[in-house]
Amino acid sequence: MTEARLIRPGRHGAIFGFAGWSGSGKTTLVEKIIAHISASGVDVATIKHAHHHFDADHAGKDSHRHREAGSRQVLVSSAYRSAHFIEHGDRGEPDLSTLLDQLMPADLVLVEGFKSYPIQKIEIHRPSVGKPNLYPNDDLVIGLASNEKIADCPLPFFDLEDVAGIASFILLQTKLKQAS
């Protein structure tokens, strides 16, 4: 692996990904990892890839009305949270580097999906999904988490329930934690 091809973290401390086929348990695992790592005081941000049309805004809300009227960007903010809606239209999906630039600085950005992007990642694999492993064709997969042991896997292996072990591995790989 050449460091030059990795997406740089920019203003973030580190980037680390989770890749796997649909139904493998990525979101469930990422949710547990976020809770574990953020509880240790690390400022975590996430980027989640969606393969389908989705809408986090709803008809009748002021922000939705602004978008429907033609605003390409709508930023809604309160004392408790902000949301930035951007209509891509025919511009296509932004790449991961662009999305990283849109995030406020964070110690660690966890990326779910975007499996073909050049970031180090853990593969989430369930043999029952019936899809092949990703790691043989992606040298940026540096660990494997599964609900079943994978024969002849040369990578560090984690049970899907080993949240503490996976979190520790990520923090060591991103140099946000030193080896003890």
OpenMM code with the backbone's topology and positions (N, CA, C; nanometers):
from openmm import Vec3, app, unit

residues = "MET THR GLU ALA ARG LEU ILE ARG PRO GLY ARG HIS GLY ALA ILE PHE GLY PHE ALA GLY TRP SER GLY SER GLY LYS THR THR LEU VAL GLU LYS ILE ILE ALA HIS ILE SER ALA SER GLY VAL ASP VAL ALA THR ILE LYS HIS ALA HIS HIS HIS PHE ASP ALA ASP HIS ALA GLY LYS ASP SER HIS ARG HIS ARG GLU ALA GLY SER ARG GLN VAL LEU VAL SER SER ALA TYR ARG SER ALA HIS PHE ILE GLU HIS GLY ASP ARG GLY GLU PRO ASP LEU SER THR LEU LEU ASP GLN LEU MET PRO ALA ASP LEU VAL LEU VAL GLU GLY PHE LYS SER TYR PRO ILE GLN LYS ILE GLU ILE HIS ARG PRO SER VAL GLY LYS PRO ASN LEU TYR PRO ASN ASP ASP LEU VAL ILE GLY LEU ALA SER ASN GLU LYS ILE ALA ASP CYS PRO LEU PRO PHE PHE ASP LEU GLU ASP VAL ALA GLY ILE ALA SER PHE ILE LEU LEU GLN THR LYS LEU LYS GLN ALA SER".split()
positions = [
    Vec3(0.0850, -0.1175, 0.0000),
    Vec3(0.0000, 0.0000, 0.0000),
    Vec3(0.0888, 0.1228, 0.0000),
    Vec3(0.0576, 0.2165, -0.0850),
    Vec3(0.1340, 0.3398, -0.0869),
    Vec3(0.0565, 0.4473, -0.0138),
    Vec3(0.1248, 0.5120, 0.0795),
    Vec3(0.0616, 0.6176, 0.1580),
    Vec3(0.0078, 0.7284, 0.0686),
    Vec3(0.0746, 0.7539, -0.0455),
    Vec3(0.0357, 0.8635, -0.1330),
    Vec3(-0.1060, 0.8495, -0.1864),
    Vec3(-0.1544, 0.7279, -0.2015),
    Vec3(-0.2876, 0.7131, -0.2590),
    Vec3(-0.3998, 0.7239, -0.1560),
    Vec3(-0.3673, 0.7239, -0.0286),
    Vec3(-0.4694, 0.7364, 0.0752),
    Vec3(-0.5305, 0.8762, 0.0746),
    Vec3(-0.6602, 0.8833, 0.0991),
    Vec3(-0.7240, 1.0135, 0.1183),
    Vec3(-0.6708, 1.0701, 0.2492),
    Vec3(-0.6202, 1.1911, 0.2455),
    Vec3(-0.5627, 1.2567, 0.3633),
    Vec3(-0.6751, 1.3057, 0.4546),
    Vec3(-0.6515, 1.3064, 0.5849),
    Vec3(-0.7571, 1.3486, 0.6773),
    Vec3(-0.7850, 1.4987, 0.6763),
    Vec3(-0.6950, 1.5794, 0.6132),
    Vec3(-0.7178, 1.7236, 0.6108),
    Vec3(-0.7201, 1.7802, 0.7504),
    Vec3(-0.8261, 1.8469, 0.7832),
    Vec3(-0.8369, 1.9119, 0.9152),
    Vec3(-0.8861, 1.8179, 1.0246),
    Vec3(-0.9062, 1.6916, 0.9882),
    Vec3(-0.9486, 1.5910, 1.0860),
    Vec3(-0.8267, 1.5155, 1.1368),
    Vec3(-0.8377, 1.4584, 1.2547),
    Vec3(-0.7266, 1.3822, 1.3104),
    Vec3(-0.6972, 1.2562, 1.2309),
    Vec3(-0.8012, 1.1827, 1.1931),
    Vec3(-0.7836, 1.0565, 1.1218),
    Vec3(-0.9146, 1.0172, 1.0552),
    Vec3(-0.9017, 0.9293, 0.9552),
    Vec3(-1.0170, 0.8716, 0.8853),
    Vec3(-1.0018, 0.7204, 0.8909),
    Vec3(-1.1116, 0.6512, 0.9160),
    Vec3(-1.1084, 0.5055, 0.9151),
    Vec3(-1.2427, 0.4549, 0.8648),
    Vec3(-1.2405, 0.3498, 0.7833),
    Vec3(-1.3625, 0.3025, 0.7202),
    Vec3(-1.4087, 0.1644, 0.7608),
    Vec3(-1.5341, 0.1379, 0.7279),
    Vec3(-1.5987, 0.0082, 0.7444),
    Vec3(-1.6601, -0.0267, 0.6098),
    Vec3(-1.6244, -0.1423, 0.5566),
    Vec3(-1.6764, -0.1835, 0.4263),
    Vec3(-1.7342, -0.3235, 0.4372),
    Vec3(-1.8326, -0.3501, 0.3579),
    Vec3(-1.8940, -0.4821, 0.3545),
    Vec3(-2.0190, -0.4778, 0.2702),
    Vec3(-2.0690, -0.5935, 0.2391),
    Vec3(-2.1890, -0.6036, 0.1584),
    Vec3(-2.3124, -0.5674, 0.2408),
    Vec3(-2.4183, -0.5277, 0.1734),
    Vec3(-2.5448, -0.4973, 0.2385),
    Vec3(-2.5894, -0.6189, 0.3201),
    Vec3(-2.6341, -0.5955, 0.4415),
    Vec3(-2.6806, -0.7033, 0.5285),
    Vec3(-2.5731, -0.7638, 0.6156),
    Vec3(-2.4496, -0.7123, 0.6052),
    Vec3(-2.3398, -0.7701, 0.6831),
    Vec3(-2.3355, -0.7210, 0.8275),
    Vec3(-2.4046, -0.6116, 0.8569),
    Vec3(-2.4058, -0.5598, 0.9941),
    Vec3(-2.3196, -0.4370, 1.0153),
    Vec3(-2.2861, -0.3675, 0.9079),
    Vec3(-2.2002, -0.2490, 0.9192),
    Vec3(-2.2586, -0.1436, 1.0119),
    Vec3(-2.3819, -0.1046, 0.9876),
    Vec3(-2.4415, 0.0043, 1.0655),
    Vec3(-2.4503, -0.0300, 1.2132),
    Vec3(-2.4907, -0.1514, 1.2440),
    Vec3(-2.4997, -0.1938, 1.3843),
    Vec3(-2.3632, -0.1866, 1.4514),
    Vec3(-2.2601, -0.2363, 1.3833),
    Vec3(-2.1256, -0.2322, 1.4399),
    Vec3(-2.0748, -0.0886, 1.4517),
    Vec3(-2.0923, -0.0081, 1.3477),
    Vec3(-2.0453, 0.1307, 1.3512),
    Vec3(-2.1107, 0.2058, 1.4668),
    Vec3(-2.2391, 0.1844, 1.4881),
    Vec3(-2.3106, 0.2490, 1.5989),
    Vec3(-2.2447, 0.2150, 1.7333),
    Vec3(-2.2111, 0.0890, 1.7528),
    Vec3(-2.1471, 0.0462, 1.8781),
    Vec3(-2.0054, 0.1041, 1.8902),
    Vec3(-1.9319, 0.1093, 1.7787),
    Vec3(-1.7959, 0.1645, 1.7795),
    Vec3(-1.8002, 0.3136, 1.8114),
    Vec3(-1.8944, 0.3865, 1.7520),
    Vec3(-1.9094, 0.5299, 1.7806),
    Vec3(-1.9293, 0.5504, 1.9300),
    Vec3(-2.0228, 0.4769, 1.9886),
    Vec3(-2.0516, 0.4919, 2.1314),
    Vec3(-1.9288, 0.4615, 2.2155),
    Vec3(-1.8575, 0.3546, 2.1810),
    Vec3(-1.7398, 0.3136, 2.2587),
    Vec3(-1.6278, 0.4171, 2.2491),
    Vec3(-1.5963, 0.4596, 2.1281),
    Vec3(-1.4846, 0.5521, 2.1087),
    Vec3(-1.5188, 0.6913, 2.1624),
    Vec3(-1.6400, 0.7381, 2.1382),
    Vec3(-1.6753, 0.8729, 2.1865),
    Vec3(-1.6823, 0.8764, 2.3391),
    Vec3(-1.7164, 0.7641, 2.4018),
    Vec3(-1.7186, 0.7590, 2.5489),
    Vec3(-1.5790, 0.7750, 2.6076),
    Vec3(-1.4754, 0.7471, 2.5262),
    Vec3(-1.3379, 0.7630, 2.5755),
    Vec3(-1.2860, 0.9047, 2.5545),
    Vec3(-1.3712, 0.9947, 2.5049),
    Vec3(-1.3326, 1.1343, 2.4901),
    Vec3(-1.2873, 1.1746, 2.3508),
    Vec3(-1.2910, 1.0817, 2.2557),
    Vec3(-1.2525, 1.1131, 2.1186),
    Vec3(-1.3726, 1.1759, 2.0475),
    Vec3(-1.3495, 1.2891, 1.9789),
    Vec3(-1.4536, 1.3572, 1.9025),
    Vec3(-1.4715, 1.2826, 1.7700),
    Vec3(-1.5862, 1.2144, 1.7551),
    Vec3(-1.6120, 1.1288, 1.6390),
    Vec3(-1.7140, 1.1952, 1.5466),
    Vec3(-1.6859, 1.1917, 1.4170),
    Vec3(-1.7817, 1.2295, 1.3141),
    Vec3(-1.7980, 1.1092, 1.2219),
    Vec3(-1.9077, 1.1037, 1.1500),
    Vec3(-1.9294, 0.9908, 1.0595),
    Vec3(-1.9781, 1.0393, 0.9230),
    Vec3(-1.9450, 0.9597, 0.8234),
    Vec3(-2.0003, 0.9764, 0.6886),
    Vec3(-2.0538, 0.8401, 0.6487),
    Vec3(-2.1797, 0.8356, 0.6092),
    Vec3(-2.2470, 0.7102, 0.5728),
    Vec3(-2.2900, 0.7187, 0.4283),
    Vec3(-2.2509, 0.6187, 0.3506),
    Vec3(-2.2929, 0.6138, 0.2110),
    Vec3(-2.4294, 0.5471, 0.2004),
    Vec3(-2.5161, 0.6040, 0.1187),
    Vec3(-2.6471, 0.5443, 0.0926),
    Vec3(-2.6538, 0.5115, -0.0564),
    Vec3(-2.6941, 0.3901, -0.0882),
    Vec3(-2.7040, 0.3484, -0.2281),
    Vec3(-2.8395, 0.3815, -0.2876),
    Vec3(-2.9240, 0.4420, -0.2121),
    Vec3(-3.0600, 0.4664, -0.2578),
    Vec3(-3.0969, 0.6118, -0.2331),
    Vec3(-3.2066, 0.6542, -0.2923),
    Vec3(-3.2584, 0.7883, -0.2676),
    Vec3(-3.3094, 0.7913, -0.1239),
    Vec3(-3.2707, 0.8937, -0.0515),
    Vec3(-3.3198, 0.9060, 0.0849),
    Vec3(-3.3545, 1.0519, 0.1107),
    Vec3(-3.4336, 1.0758, 0.2123),
    Vec3(-3.4675, 1.2124, 0.2494),
    Vec3(-3.4731, 1.2219, 0.4007),
    Vec3(-3.3866, 1.3038, 0.4562),
    Vec3(-3.3852, 1.3244, 0.6003),
    Vec3(-3.4733, 1.4444, 0.6378),
    Vec3(-3.5231, 1.5107, 0.5371),
    Vec3(-3.6087, 1.6271, 0.5539),
    Vec3(-3.7501, 1.5838, 0.5131),
    Vec3(-3.8516, 1.6454, 0.5679),
    Vec3(-3.9870, 1.5972, 0.5421),
    Vec3(-4.0785, 1.7073, 0.4904),
    Vec3(-4.1711, 1.6669, 0.4060),
    Vec3(-4.2679, 1.7600, 0.3489),
    Vec3(-4.3365, 1.8394, 0.4596),
    Vec3(-4.3533, 1.9674, 0.4333),
    Vec3(-4.4194, 2.0547, 0.5296),
    Vec3(-4.3234, 2.1303, 0.6207),
    Vec3(-4.2030, 2.0752, 0.6422),
    Vec3(-4.1029, 2.1445, 0.7248),
    Vec3(-4.0489, 2.2636, 0.6473),
    Vec3(-4.0112, 2.3691, 0.7184),
    Vec3(-3.9612, 2.4898, 0.6525),
    Vec3(-3.8431, 2.4601, 0.5613),
    Vec3(-3.7493, 2.3768, 0.6087),
    Vec3(-3.6314, 2.3461, 0.5285),
    Vec3(-3.6707, 2.2730, 0.3999),
    Vec3(-3.7661, 2.1834, 0.4084),
    Vec3(-3.8144, 2.1113, 0.2894),
    Vec3(-3.8796, 2.2106, 0.1930),
    Vec3(-3.9545, 2.3040, 0.2463),
    Vec3(-4.0196, 2.4044, 0.1624),
    Vec3(-3.9156, 2.4895, 0.0906),
    Vec3(-3.8054, 2.5215, 0.1590),
    Vec3(-3.6977, 2.5983, 0.0947),
    Vec3(-3.6379, 2.5191, -0.0218),
    Vec3(-3.6111, 2.3899, 0.0013),
    Vec3(-3.5546, 2.3049, -0.1047),
    Vec3(-3.6512, 2.2927, -0.2215),
    Vec3(-3.7786, 2.2696, -0.1922),
    Vec3(-3.8794, 2.2568, -0.2974),
    Vec3(-3.8914, 2.3856, -0.3786),
    Vec3(-3.8665, 2.4984, -0.3145),
    Vec3(-3.8729, 2.6273, -0.3843),
    Vec3(-3.7520, 2.6502, -0.4744),
    Vec3(-3.6455, 2.5691, -0.4564),
    Vec3(-3.5312, 2.5792, -0.5461),
    Vec3(-3.3972, 2.6064, -0.4805),
    Vec3(-3.3928, 2.6184, -0.3496),
    Vec3(-3.2642, 2.6402, -0.2829),
    Vec3(-3.1808, 2.5122, -0.2923),
    Vec3(-3.0589, 2.5224, -0.3455),
    Vec3(-2.9724, 2.4056, -0.3588),
    Vec3(-2.9119, 2.3658, -0.2247),
    Vec3(-2.8930, 2.4629, -0.1343),
    Vec3(-2.8408, 2.4345, -0.0003),
    Vec3(-2.9323, 2.4974, 0.1033),
    Vec3(-2.9610, 2.4208, 0.2066),
    Vec3(-3.0392, 2.4709, 0.3188),
    Vec3(-2.9671, 2.4285, 0.4456),
    Vec3(-2.9348, 2.5230, 0.5300),
    Vec3(-2.8727, 2.4931, 0.6582),
    Vec3(-2.9718, 2.5334, 0.7664),
    Vec3(-3.0123, 2.4366, 0.8464),
    Vec3(-3.1060, 2.4599, 0.9553),
    Vec3(-3.0275, 2.4499, 1.0853),
    Vec3(-3.0451, 2.5447, 1.1733),
    Vec3(-2.9680, 2.5428, 1.2969),
    Vec3(-3.0529, 2.5861, 1.4149),
    Vec3(-3.0250, 2.5259, 1.5298),
    Vec3(-3.0867, 2.5639, 1.6561),
    Vec3(-2.9782, 2.5574, 1.7632),
    Vec3(-3.0153, 2.5818, 1.8843),
    Vec3(-2.9189, 2.5734, 1.9943),
    Vec3(-2.8687, 2.4301, 2.0139),
    Vec3(-2.9420, 2.3312, 1.9627),
    Vec3(-2.9094, 2.1911, 1.9878),
    Vec3(-2.8415, 2.1180, 1.8717),
    Vec3(-2.8713, 2.1580, 1.7451),
    Vec3(-2.8105, 2.0882, 1.6311),
    Vec3(-2.8272, 2.1709, 1.5055),
    Vec3(-2.7493, 2.1341, 1.4061),
    Vec3(-2.7603, 2.1932, 1.2730),
    Vec3(-2.7691, 2.0805, 1.1711),
    Vec3(-2.8336, 2.1078, 1.0613),
    Vec3(-2.8399, 2.0128, 0.9500),
    Vec3(-2.8192, 2.0914, 0.8211),
    Vec3(-2.7351, 2.0381, 0.7353),
    Vec3(-2.7044, 2.1027, 0.6080),
    Vec3(-2.7536, 2.0115, 0.4966),
    Vec3(-2.8544, 2.0553, 0.4246),
    Vec3(-2.9093, 1.9784, 0.3136),
    Vec3(-2.8549, 2.0379, 0.1848),
    Vec3(-2.8025, 1.9515, 0.0988),
    Vec3(-2.7475, 1.9954, -0.0289),
    Vec3(-2.8093, 1.9105, -0.1388),
    Vec3(-2.8683, 1.9761, -0.2354),
    Vec3(-2.9249, 1.9063, -0.3507),
    Vec3(-2.8149, 1.8917, -0.4550),
    Vec3(-2.7835, 1.7689, -0.4939),
    Vec3(-2.6785, 1.7456, -0.5926),
    Vec3(-2.7305, 1.7571, -0.7353),
    Vec3(-2.8587, 1.7316, -0.7534),
    Vec3(-2.9168, 1.7409, -0.8867),
    Vec3(-2.8374, 1.6596, -0.9873),
    Vec3(-2.8077, 1.7183, -1.1018),
    Vec3(-2.7335, 1.6468, -1.2059),
    Vec3(-2.5821, 1.6590, -1.1886),
    Vec3(-2.5380, 1.7157, -1.0767),
    Vec3(-2.3948, 1.7276, -1.0497),
    Vec3(-2.3334, 1.5934, -1.0085),
    Vec3(-2.4169, 1.4993, -0.9717),
    Vec3(-2.3674, 1.3687, -0.9291),
    Vec3(-2.3291, 1.3678, -0.7828),
    Vec3(-2.2993, 1.2491, -0.7366),
    Vec3(-2.2633, 1.2306, -0.5960),
    Vec3(-2.1242, 1.2870, -0.5693),
    Vec3(-2.1066, 1.3649, -0.4613),
    Vec3(-1.9726, 1.4157, -0.4292),
    Vec3(-1.8813, 1.3021, -0.3842),
    Vec3(-1.7513, 1.3196, -0.4077),
    Vec3(-1.6579, 1.2158, -0.3630),
    Vec3(-1.6299, 1.2327, -0.2136),
    Vec3(-1.5631, 1.1351, -0.1580),
    Vec3(-1.5390, 1.1326, -0.0140),
    Vec3(-1.4569, 1.2526, 0.0318),
    Vec3(-1.3594, 1.2955, -0.0457),
    Vec3(-1.2781, 1.4119, -0.0079),
    Vec3(-1.3643, 1.5373, 0.0068),
    Vec3(-1.4575, 1.5564, -0.0828),
    Vec3(-1.5482, 1.6711, -0.0764),
    Vec3(-1.6341, 1.6642, 0.0494),
    Vec3(-1.6852, 1.5457, 0.0788),
    Vec3(-1.7680, 1.5288, 0.1984),
    Vec3(-1.6873, 1.5546, 0.3257),
    Vec3(-1.5634, 1.5078, 0.3283),
    Vec3(-1.4776, 1.5329, 0.4447),
    Vec3(-1.4569, 1.6822, 0.4656),
    Vec3(-1.4421, 1.7564, 0.3567),
    Vec3(-1.4240, 1.9016, 0.3665),
    Vec3(-1.5475, 1.9713, 0.4211),
    Vec3(-1.6639, 1.9100, 0.4069),
    Vec3(-1.7879, 1.9715, 0.4552),
    Vec3(-1.8100, 1.9501, 0.6045),
    Vec3(-1.7367, 1.8551, 0.6629),
    Vec3(-1.7509, 1.8286, 0.8067),
    Vec3(-1.6707, 1.9284, 0.8891),
    Vec3(-1.7236, 1.9625, 1.0047),
    Vec3(-1.6440, 2.0388, 1.1003),
    Vec3(-1.5299, 1.9484, 1.1462),
    Vec3(-1.4161, 2.0052, 1.1886),
    Vec3(-1.3030, 1.9223, 1.2325),
    Vec3(-1.3433, 1.8229, 1.3424),
    Vec3(-1.2881, 1.7031, 1.3331),
    Vec3(-1.3121, 1.5974, 1.4314),
    Vec3(-1.1826, 1.5211, 1.4532),
    Vec3(-1.1703, 1.4584, 1.5705),
    Vec3(-1.0533, 1.3745, 1.5969),
    Vec3(-1.0508, 1.2544, 1.5029),
    Vec3(-1.1676, 1.1948, 1.4815),
    Vec3(-1.1789, 1.0729, 1.4026),
    Vec3(-1.3059, 1.0774, 1.3190),
    Vec3(-1.2913, 1.0537, 1.1886),
    Vec3(-1.4069, 1.0403, 1.1003),
    Vec3(-1.4189, 0.8930, 1.0638),
    Vec3(-1.5297, 0.8326, 1.1026),
    Vec3(-1.5584, 0.6946, 1.0661),
    Vec3(-1.6460, 0.6969, 0.9417),
    Vec3(-1.6064, 0.6204, 0.8414),
    Vec3(-1.6756, 0.6185, 0.7131),
    Vec3(-1.7387, 0.4812, 0.6943),
    Vec3(-1.8703, 0.4803, 0.6773),
    Vec3(-1.9412, 0.3545, 0.6510),
    Vec3(-1.9774, 0.3491, 0.5034),
    Vec3(-1.9306, 0.2455, 0.4371),
    Vec3(-1.9531, 0.2339, 0.2938),
    Vec3(-1.8348, 0.2943, 0.2190),
    Vec3(-1.8585, 0.3501, 0.1022),
    Vec3(-1.7509, 0.4067, 0.0203),
    Vec3(-1.6363, 0.3065, 0.0087),
    Vec3(-1.6702, 0.1781, -0.0101),
    Vec3(-1.5700, 0.0722, -0.0029),
    Vec3(-1.4597, 0.0821, -0.1067),
    Vec3(-1.4825, 0.1521, -0.2170),
    Vec3(-1.3776, 0.1611, -0.3190),
    Vec3(-1.2845, 0.2809, -0.2989),
    Vec3(-1.3098, 0.3616, -0.1967),
    Vec3(-1.2262, 0.4798, -0.1735),
    Vec3(-1.0983, 0.4422, -0.0990),
    Vec3(-0.9914, 0.5137, -0.1255),
    Vec3(-0.8606, 0.4789, -0.0662),
    Vec3(-0.8443, 0.5245, 0.0791),
    Vec3(-0.9096, 0.4516, 0.1674),
    Vec3(-0.8926, 0.4711, 0.3115),
    Vec3(-0.8737, 0.3342, 0.3744),
    Vec3(-0.8010, 0.3310, 0.4863),
    Vec3(-0.7879, 0.2045, 0.5586),
    Vec3(-0.9230, 0.1698, 0.6188),
    Vec3(-0.9515, 0.0383, 0.6205),
    Vec3(-1.0837, -0.0034, 0.6650),
    Vec3(-1.0826, -0.1443, 0.7220),
    Vec3(-1.1882, -0.1707, 0.7960),
    Vec3(-1.2180, -0.3061, 0.8421),
    Vec3(-1.3310, -0.3588, 0.7557),
    Vec3(-1.3158, -0.4822, 0.7104),
    Vec3(-1.4242, -0.5459, 0.6368),
    Vec3(-1.5186, -0.6119, 0.7360),
    Vec3(-1.6482, -0.5882, 0.7160),
    Vec3(-1.7518, -0.6545, 0.7945),
    Vec3(-1.8088, -0.7630, 0.7032),
    Vec3(-1.8021, -0.8880, 0.7492),
    Vec3(-1.8407, -0.9998, 0.6624),
    Vec3(-1.9267, -1.0998, 0.7385),
    Vec3(-2.0353, -1.1391, 0.6761),
    Vec3(-2.1197, -1.2484, 0.7258),
    Vec3(-2.1302, -1.3509, 0.6132),
    Vec3(-2.0767, -1.4700, 0.6334),
    Vec3(-2.0873, -1.5721, 0.5294),
    Vec3(-2.2314, -1.5979, 0.4843),
    Vec3(-2.3275, -1.5818, 0.5754),
    Vec3(-2.4674, -1.6086, 0.5414),
    Vec3(-2.5224, -1.5125, 0.4353),
    Vec3(-2.4574, -1.3976, 0.4142),
    Vec3(-2.5006, -1.3030, 0.3112),
    Vec3(-2.4724, -1.3595, 0.1719),
    Vec3(-2.3761, -1.4521, 0.1644),
    Vec3(-2.3477, -1.5185, 0.0377),
    Vec3(-2.2620, -1.4386, -0.0590),
    Vec3(-2.1901, -1.3414, -0.0104),
    Vec3(-2.1035, -1.2592, -0.0952),
    Vec3(-1.9573, -1.2895, -0.0623),
    Vec3(-1.8674, -1.2673, -0.1578),
    Vec3(-1.7256, -1.2940, -0.1337),
    Vec3(-1.6620, -1.1901, -0.0410),
    Vec3(-1.5512, -1.2282, 0.0184),
    Vec3(-1.4745, -1.1329, 0.0988),
    Vec3(-1.4190, -1.0230, 0.0089),
    Vec3(-1.4041, -0.9049, 0.0653),
    Vec3(-1.3465, -0.7912, -0.0067),
    Vec3(-1.1940, -0.7891, 0.0031),
    Vec3(-1.1402, -0.8353, 0.1169),
    Vec3(-0.9974, -0.8168, 0.1449),
    Vec3(-0.9023, -0.8752, 0.0399),
    Vec3(-0.9355, -0.9848, -0.0279),
    Vec3(-0.8379, -1.0350, -0.1257),
    Vec3(-0.8105, -0.9372, -0.2413),
    Vec3(-0.9042, -0.8468, -0.2663),
    Vec3(-0.8904, -0.7522, -0.3770),
    Vec3(-0.8736, -0.6081, -0.3322),
    Vec3(-0.8517, -0.5856, -0.2033),
    Vec3(-0.8369, -0.4493, -0.1512),
    Vec3(-0.7315, -0.4494, -0.0411),
    Vec3(-0.6123, -0.3995, -0.0729),
    Vec3(-0.5049, -0.4008, 0.0266),
    Vec3(-0.5222, -0.2945, 0.1346),
    Vec3(-0.6285, -0.2146, 0.1268),
    Vec3(-0.6566, -0.1186, 0.2334),
    Vec3(-0.7497, -0.1768, 0.3397),
    Vec3(-0.8009, -0.2966, 0.3163),
    Vec3(-0.8725, -0.3694, 0.4214),
    Vec3(-0.7637, -0.4257, 0.5121),
    Vec3(-0.7576, -0.3754, 0.6357),
    Vec3(-0.6489, -0.4134, 0.7266),
    Vec3(-0.6968, -0.4962, 0.8451),
    Vec3(-0.8255, -0.5275, 0.8475),
    Vec3(-0.8817, -0.6117, 0.9525),
    Vec3(-1.0140, -0.6686, 0.9043),
    Vec3(-1.0575, -0.7760, 0.9684),
    Vec3(-1.1820, -0.8413, 0.9300),
    Vec3(-1.2639, -0.8692, 1.0552),
    Vec3(-1.3918, -0.8319, 1.0503),
    Vec3(-1.4846, -0.8629, 1.1594),
    Vec3(-1.5970, -0.9478, 1.1017),
    Vec3(-1.6268, -1.0579, 1.1685),
    Vec3(-1.7291, -1.1492, 1.1194),
    Vec3(-1.7952, -1.2201, 1.2363),
    Vec3(-1.9106, -1.2775, 1.2090),
    Vec3(-1.9784, -1.3589, 1.3092),
    Vec3(-1.9302, -1.5032, 1.3049),
    Vec3(-1.8447, -1.5353, 1.2054),
    Vec3(-1.7855, -1.6695, 1.1936),
    Vec3(-1.6379, -1.6543, 1.1579),
    Vec3(-1.5552, -1.7414, 1.2105),
    Vec3(-1.4127, -1.7418, 1.1760),
    Vec3(-1.3978, -1.7668, 1.0266),
    Vec3(-1.3089, -1.6923, 0.9622),
    Vec3(-1.2846, -1.7063, 0.8186),
    Vec3(-1.1518, -1.7805, 0.8011),
    Vec3(-1.1567, -1.8971, 0.7392),
    Vec3(-1.0368, -1.9800, 0.7223),
    Vec3(-0.9325, -1.9092, 0.6366),
    Vec3(-0.8068, -1.9238, 0.6774),
    Vec3(-0.6921, -1.8723, 0.6029),
    Vec3(-0.6916, -1.7210, 0.5827),
    Vec3(-0.7605, -1.6476, 0.6666),
    Vec3(-0.7578, -1.5014, 0.6560),
    Vec3(-0.6279, -1.4509, 0.7181),
    Vec3(-0.5464, -1.3774, 0.6426),
    Vec3(-0.4187, -1.3294, 0.6935),
    Vec3(-0.4287, -1.2014, 0.7773),
    Vec3(-0.5469, -1.1452, 0.7874),
    Vec3(-0.5656, -1.0173, 0.8566),
    Vec3(-0.6013, -1.0360, 1.0036),
    Vec3(-0.5812, -0.9328, 1.0852),
    Vec3(-0.6336, -0.9391, 1.2220),
    Vec3(-0.7847, -0.9653, 1.2149),
    Vec3(-0.8298, -1.0611, 1.2957),
    Vec3(-0.9697, -1.1023, 1.2935),
    Vec3(-1.0386, -1.0622, 1.4235),
    Vec3(-1.1630, -1.0155, 1.4128),
    Vec3(-1.2436, -0.9776, 1.5287),
    Vec3(-1.3823, -1.0376, 1.5158),
    Vec3(-1.4341, -1.0869, 1.6260),
    Vec3(-1.5740, -1.1249, 1.6305),
    Vec3(-1.6558, -0.9959, 1.6226),
    Vec3(-1.7691, -0.9988, 1.5553),
    Vec3(-1.8528, -0.8796, 1.5416),
    Vec3(-1.8953, -0.8208, 1.6763),
    Vec3(-1.8961, -0.9026, 1.7803),
    Vec3(-1.9366, -0.8543, 1.9127),
    Vec3(-1.8195, -0.7959, 1.9930),
    Vec3(-1.6989, -0.8039, 1.9404),
    Vec3(-1.5805, -0.7539, 2.0117),
    Vec3(-1.5615, -0.6039, 1.9862),
    Vec3(-1.6557, -0.5257, 2.0339),
    Vec3(-1.6544, -0.3806, 2.0112),
    Vec3(-1.5292, -0.3176, 2.0705),
    Vec3(-1.4926, -0.3537, 2.1925),
    Vec3(-1.3735, -0.2961, 2.2564),
    Vec3(-1.2473, -0.3287, 2.1775),
    Vec3(-1.2350, -0.4518, 2.1310),
    Vec3(-1.1183, -0.4917, 2.0529),
    Vec3(-1.1091, -0.4181, 1.9203),
    Vec3(-1.2225, -0.4057, 1.8517),
    Vec3(-1.2245, -0.3353, 1.7232),
    Vec3(-1.1943, -0.1869, 1.7444),
    Vec3(-1.2541, -0.1269, 1.8457),
    Vec3(-1.2295, 0.0151, 1.8754),
    Vec3(-1.0826, 0.0389, 1.9072),
    Vec3(-1.0237, -0.0464, 1.9871),
    Vec3(-0.8822, -0.0338, 2.0216),
    Vec3(-0.7949, -0.0453, 1.8970),
    Vec3(-0.8263, -0.1402, 1.8088),
    Vec3(-0.7535, -0.1588, 1.6832),
    Vec3(-0.7590, -0.0313, 1.5987),
    Vec3(-0.8775, 0.0275, 1.5879),
    Vec3(-0.8942, 0.1504, 1.5090),
    Vec3(-0.8118, 0.2637, 1.5686),
    Vec3(-0.8179, 0.2798, 1.7002),
    Vec3(-0.7441, 0.3881, 1.7654),
    Vec3(-0.5936, 0.3696, 1.7507),
    Vec3(-0.5470, 0.2463, 1.7542),
    Vec3(-0.4031, 0.2188, 1.7328),
    Vec3(-0.3657, 0.2451, 1.5871),
    Vec3(-0.4456, 0.2004, 1.4938),
    Vec3(-0.4148, 0.2193, 1.3517),
    Vec3(-0.4142, 0.3665, 1.3119),
    Vec3(-0.5011, 0.4438, 1.3730),
    Vec3(-0.5108, 0.5869, 1.3404),
    Vec3(-0.4163, 0.6713, 1.4266),
    Vec3(-0.3448, 0.6050, 1.5169),
    Vec3(-0.2499, 0.6707, 1.6065),
    Vec3(-0.3181, 0.7698, 1.7029),
    Vec3(-0.4471, 0.7472, 1.7289),
    Vec3(-0.5166, 0.8245, 1.8291),
    Vec3(-0.4976, 0.7639, 1.9679),
    Vec3(-0.4368, 0.6450, 1.9709),
    Vec3(-0.4040, 0.5749, 2.0954),
    Vec3(-0.2697, 0.5066, 2.0742),
    Vec3(-0.1881, 0.5077, 2.1742),
    Vec3(-0.0581, 0.4406, 2.1677),
    Vec3(-0.0707, 0.2981, 2.2188),
    Vec3(0.0114, 0.2099, 2.1663),
    Vec3(0.0122, 0.0710, 2.2131),
    Vec3(0.0562, 0.0673, 2.3594),
    Vec3(-0.0089, -0.0186, 2.4371),
    Vec3(0.0291, -0.0274, 2.5796),
    Vec3(0.1286, -0.1355, 2.6042),
] * unit.nanometer
topology = app.Topology()
chain = topology.addChain("A")
for resn in residues:
    res = topology.addResidue(resn, chain)
    for name in ("N", "CA", "C"):
        topology.addAtom(name, app.Element.getBySymbol(name[0]), res)
